[in-house]
Amino acid sequence: MDQPFHSMRTIPQRAFTPQRALGMVAAVALQAGFVYAIVSGLAATMIQKLPDVLKVDVQQEKITPKPPPPPPPQVDIPPPPTAPPPVINIQTESAPSPITVTNKPPPPPPVVVHQAVSTPVSIGRAHSCLDRYPEVSVRLNEEGTTTLSFKVMTDGSVSNVTVAKSSGSDRLDNAAITCAERWKYKPASQDGNPVETPGWQANVVWKLH
């Protein structure tokens, strides 16, 4: 089988000269400047319009705010279960009852009503001492009254005889003391019992006629 015959036509090539290279450089530079001018203009226009676009978007978002979400439904939470506190019985010792001491004065003794003390009564010729008149006093005619003070004892006797008032004669006073020491009395008594009588007084009268 016969293969087809392809004929090739030779294109004559032009020679690369300096003028040709300079023209190519100028053409490339012209295209680059044209492209730069177009890109710079578009970029400036986009930069000027960009704030307006952003402003419009922000204003639109402000004008149409989204509604707030609905509040969550209220749910009543039951309180946590609480256990009652345990009952604790603490036994405490009872305090002793206080002892109150009241200082009360002792009751007064019963009032005993005593009878009045009776006076002693002389037995016989009391207060008379004429039988004992001193002989010298008789001769000198001495007279007077001697007042004696003494104690009448419970048995009726007389003790502690002294001169309370003198008669003016020592002989007569001494004779009165000796005479009174022999006197007897019925003693004074109280509630039926004899009692002493201190400070009892009696007068002895000395007179000759």
Helices and strands as residue ranges (DSSP letters): H 18-63, E 121-123, G 130-132, H 135-139, E 144-152, E 158-165, H 170-180, E 184-186, E 188-190, E 193-195, E 197-206
